Amino acid sequence: MASRKINGITPFNITALALGLAFLYLPIVILVIYSFNDSRLVTVWGGWSLRWYREFFDDQAMLDAAWMSLRVAAVSATIATVLGTLAAVALTRGERFKGRMLFSGMLYAPLVMPEVISGLSLLLLFVALDAGRGFWTVTIAHTTLTLCFVTVVVQSRLGSIDRSLEEAAMDLGCNPVRAFLSVTLPLIIPSIVAGWMLAFTLSLDDVVIASFTTGPGSATLPIRIYSEVRLGVKPEINAISTMFIALITVIIIVASFASKLSRTQGENAVPL
């Protein structure tokens, strides 16, 4: 009994963990189960069926919104990954450049700024530029939102890499750019992939900023779902949400493996 307490495995801890997991995941489990419900009433079980998944694939408006969300998420995540990686390199390799603190503060501001403020400021910017709201305004907004997250992920990985590896490559004749591309980039690719997946997930999930920057014919799937839910929850929404949960779960698992691979490569790259 004493050893179990030392290891932190007590009945109280197990109960607390079970209650915490139930609080977090029981609603999701119920949603997934009821996505296979044959009844039109979301709270009345009518038997197992794939009816509402078929309804989703027959709903052209929902399919268009889903395609818009995937396009926006893919493009904004790619742009945010490129810019975030460059920003991480600047912050890690240029410790003493002038204006570093201001640049770092502006870069990380979206991490702590409420999304309502970010969305409203972007809306005012697009209105001032007389830019028609649509695919590109939502993409730019999501790039602004996710850029800082990519920078945090890549910067943490860059900070753990020994600079002597690049210095050795430059001693052997490489210029700084080639040394970075040949030595450092292969080591940080898993963190770049993890940053892209995080940015993709955040873009796919966003409602607040997209609601400020979207326009006619460019509604994303979360906005479409929100507008449908206000009129009442339909079983089709459960099916759509279940598919999104499955997609995001796969992305998180792949990102976790990429992060683990990054740490393993970093440990192997540390000279003895």
Helices and strands as residue ranges (DSSP letters): H 2-6, H 11-34, H 51-58, H 60-93, H 100-112, H 115-128, H 135-159, H 164-171, H 176-179, I 180-184, H 185-205, H 208-213, H 221-229, H 235-269
